[in-house]
């Protein structure tokens, strides 16, 4: 097998908004299935706060990266 030509390695930047949103929806899905959260208002509140936190982290990460 031929070796690859030495090239600078491309780094994939983490998409923090997508990562935290996905984790949030998985956790909320588990809480709904196990009936740990039964009040829809609490569920919507947790979802909105979680998405706001994910957005805040994504904004801070972008500012720190300088892009």
mmCIF file of the C-alpha atoms, coordinates in Angstrom:
data_MODEL
# 
_entry.id   MODEL 
# 
loop_
_atom_site.group_PDB 
_atom_site.id 
_atom_site.type_symbol 
_atom_site.label_atom_id 
_atom_site.label_alt_id 
_atom_site.label_comp_id 
_atom_site.label_asym_id 
_atom_site.label_entity_id 
_atom_site.label_seq_id 
_atom_site.pdbx_PDB_ins_code 
_atom_site.Cartn_x 
_atom_site.Cartn_y 
_atom_site.Cartn_z 
_atom_site.occupancy 
_atom_site.B_iso_or_equiv 
_atom_site.pdbx_formal_charge 
_atom_site.auth_seq_id 
_atom_site.auth_comp_id 
_atom_site.auth_asym_id 
_atom_site.auth_atom_id 
_atom_site.pdbx_PDB_model_num 
ATOM 1  C CA . UNK A 1 1  ? 0.000   0.000  0.000  1.00 0.00 ? 1  UNK A CA 1 
ATOM 2  C CA . UNK A 1 2  ? 1.390   3.409  -0.898 1.00 0.00 ? 2  UNK A CA 1 
ATOM 3  C CA . UNK A 1 3  ? 2.035   5.814  1.927  1.00 0.00 ? 3  UNK A CA 1 
ATOM 4  C CA . UNK A 1 4  ? 0.235   9.091  1.952  1.00 0.00 ? 4  UNK A CA 1 
ATOM 5  C CA . UNK A 1 5  ? 2.197   12.186 1.093  1.00 0.00 ? 5  UNK A CA 1 
ATOM 6  C CA . UNK A 1 6  ? 3.144   14.169 4.175  1.00 0.00 ? 6  UNK A CA 1 
ATOM 7  C CA . UNK A 1 7  ? 0.438   16.787 4.491  1.00 0.00 ? 7  UNK A CA 1 
ATOM 8  C CA . UNK A 1 8  ? -0.512  18.936 7.416  1.00 0.00 ? 8  UNK A CA 1 
ATOM 9  C CA . UNK A 1 9  ? -3.234  17.210 9.311  1.00 0.00 ? 9  UNK A CA 1 
ATOM 10 C CA . UNK A 1 10 ? -6.609  18.912 9.191  1.00 0.00 ? 10 UNK A CA 1 
ATOM 11 C CA . UNK A 1 11 ? -8.294  19.247 12.540 1.00 0.00 ? 11 UNK A CA 1 
ATOM 12 C CA . UNK A 1 12 ? -12.041 19.059 12.797 1.00 0.00 ? 12 UNK A CA 1 
ATOM 13 C CA . UNK A 1 13 ? -13.402 21.734 15.086 1.00 0.00 ? 13 UNK A CA 1 
ATOM 14 C CA . UNK A 1 14 ? -15.988 20.622 17.585 1.00 0.00 ? 14 UNK A CA 1 
ATOM 15 C CA . UNK A 1 15 ? -19.501 21.929 16.981 1.00 0.00 ? 15 UNK A CA 1 
ATOM 16 C CA . UNK A 1 16 ? -20.454 22.591 20.597 1.00 0.00 ? 16 UNK A CA 1 
ATOM 17 C CA . UNK A 1 17 ? -24.044 23.618 19.811 1.00 0.00 ? 17 UNK A CA 1 
ATOM 18 C CA . UNK A 1 18 ? -24.743 20.347 18.012 1.00 0.00 ? 18 UNK A CA 1 
ATOM 19 C CA . UNK A 1 19 ? -22.970 18.278 20.648 1.00 0.00 ? 19 UNK A CA 1 
ATOM 20 C CA . UNK A 1 20 ? -24.819 19.769 23.623 1.00 0.00 ? 20 UNK A CA 1 
ATOM 21 C CA . UNK A 1 21 ? -28.161 19.819 21.784 1.00 0.00 ? 21 UNK A CA 1 
ATOM 22 C CA . UNK A 1 22 ? -27.832 16.139 20.941 1.00 0.00 ? 22 UNK A CA 1 
ATOM 23 C CA . UNK A 1 23 ? -26.927 15.219 24.505 1.00 0.00 ? 23 UNK A CA 1 
ATOM 24 C CA . UNK A 1 24 ? -29.814 17.335 25.796 1.00 0.00 ? 24 UNK A CA 1 
ATOM 25 C CA . UNK A 1 25 ? -32.377 15.607 23.577 1.00 0.00 ? 25 UNK A CA 1 
ATOM 26 C CA . UNK A 1 26 ? -31.050 12.146 24.450 1.00 0.00 ? 26 UNK A CA 1 
ATOM 27 C CA . UNK A 1 27 ? -31.281 12.922 28.179 1.00 0.00 ? 27 UNK A CA 1 
ATOM 28 C CA . UNK A 1 28 ? -34.762 14.409 27.809 1.00 0.00 ? 28 UNK A CA 1 
ATOM 29 C CA . UNK A 1 29 ? -35.865 11.373 25.826 1.00 0.00 ? 29 UNK A CA 1 
ATOM 30 C CA . UNK A 1 30 ? -34.607 9.059  28.563 1.00 0.00 ? 30 UNK A CA 1 
ATOM 31 C CA . UNK A 1 31 ? -36.383 11.144 31.212 1.00 0.00 ? 31 UNK A CA 1 
ATOM 32 C CA . UNK A 1 32 ? -39.649 10.977 29.262 1.00 0.00 ? 32 UNK A CA 1 
ATOM 33 C CA . UNK A 1 33 ? -39.435 7.223  28.644 1.00 0.00 ? 33 UNK A CA 1 
ATOM 34 C CA . UNK A 1 34 ? -38.638 6.491  32.293 1.00 0.00 ? 34 UNK A CA 1 
ATOM 35 C CA . UNK A 1 35 ? -41.392 8.914  33.369 1.00 0.00 ? 35 UNK A CA 1 
ATOM 36 C CA . UNK A 1 36 ? -38.993 10.896 35.555 1.00 0.00 ? 36 UNK A CA 1 
ATOM 37 C CA . UNK A 1 37 ? -40.510 14.075 34.094 1.00 0.00 ? 37 UNK A CA 1 
ATOM 38 C CA . UNK A 1 38 ? -44.276 14.042 33.705 1.00 0.00 ? 38 UNK A CA 1 
ATOM 39 C CA . UNK A 1 39 ? -45.019 17.777 33.644 1.00 0.00 ? 39 UNK A CA 1 
ATOM 40 C CA . UNK A 1 40 ? -44.734 19.173 30.105 1.00 0.00 ? 40 UNK A CA 1 
ATOM 41 C CA . UNK A 1 41 ? -44.051 22.696 31.362 1.00 0.00 ? 41 UNK A CA 1 
ATOM 42 C CA . UNK A 1 42 ? -40.986 21.483 33.260 1.00 0.00 ? 42 UNK A CA 1 
ATOM 43 C CA . UNK A 1 43 ? -39.865 19.569 30.198 1.00 0.00 ? 43 UNK A CA 1 
ATOM 44 C CA . UNK A 1 44 ? -40.187 22.606 27.935 1.00 0.00 ? 44 UNK A CA 1 
ATOM 45 C CA . UNK A 1 45 ? -38.404 24.786 30.500 1.00 0.00 ? 45 UNK A CA 1 
ATOM 46 C CA . UNK A 1 46 ? -35.499 22.372 30.803 1.00 0.00 ? 46 UNK A CA 1 
ATOM 47 C CA . UNK A 1 47 ? -35.281 22.131 27.022 1.00 0.00 ? 47 UNK A CA 1 
ATOM 48 C CA . UNK A 1 48 ? -35.224 25.906 26.533 1.00 0.00 ? 48 UNK A CA 1 
ATOM 49 C CA . UNK A 1 49 ? -32.636 26.402 29.274 1.00 0.00 ? 49 UNK A CA 1 
ATOM 50 C CA . UNK A 1 50 ? -30.500 23.574 27.874 1.00 0.00 ? 50 UNK A CA 1 
ATOM 51 C CA . UNK A 1 51 ? -30.585 25.027 24.365 1.00 0.00 ? 51 UNK A CA 1 
ATOM 52 C CA . UNK A 1 52 ? -29.748 28.474 25.743 1.00 0.00 ? 52 UNK A CA 1 
ATOM 53 C CA . UNK A 1 53 ? -26.757 27.000 27.568 1.00 0.00 ? 53 UNK A CA 1 
ATOM 54 C CA . UNK A 1 54 ? -25.628 25.183 24.414 1.00 0.00 ? 54 UNK A CA 1 
ATOM 55 C CA . UNK A 1 55 ? -25.913 28.407 22.435 1.00 0.00 ? 55 UNK A CA 1 
ATOM 56 C CA . UNK A 1 56 ? -23.940 30.320 25.037 1.00 0.00 ? 56 UNK A CA 1 
ATOM 57 C CA . UNK A 1 57 ? -21.149 27.744 24.995 1.00 0.00 ? 57 UNK A CA 1 
ATOM 58 C CA . UNK A 1 58 ? -21.090 27.815 21.174 1.00 0.00 ? 58 UNK A CA 1 
ATOM 59 C CA . UNK A 1 59 ? -20.800 31.619 21.166 1.00 0.00 ? 59 UNK A CA 1 
ATOM 60 C CA . UNK A 1 60 ? -18.020 31.603 23.764 1.00 0.00 ? 60 UNK A CA 1 
ATOM 61 C CA . UNK A 1 61 ? -16.155 28.896 21.835 1.00 0.00 ? 61 UNK A CA 1 
ATOM 62 C CA . UNK A 1 62 ? -16.366 30.908 18.621 1.00 0.00 ? 62 UNK A CA 1 
ATOM 63 C CA . UNK A 1 63 ? -15.106 34.052 20.364 1.00 0.00 ? 63 UNK A CA 1 
ATOM 64 C CA . UNK A 1 64 ? -12.200 32.150 21.917 1.00 0.00 ? 64 UNK A CA 1 
ATOM 65 C CA . UNK A 1 65 ? -11.296 30.638 18.515 1.00 0.00 ? 65 UNK A CA 1 
ATOM 66 C CA . UNK A 1 66 ? -11.276 34.073 16.990 1.00 0.00 ? 66 UNK A CA 1 
ATOM 67 C CA . UNK A 1 67 ? -13.608 33.378 14.112 1.00 0.00 ? 67 UNK A CA 1 
# 
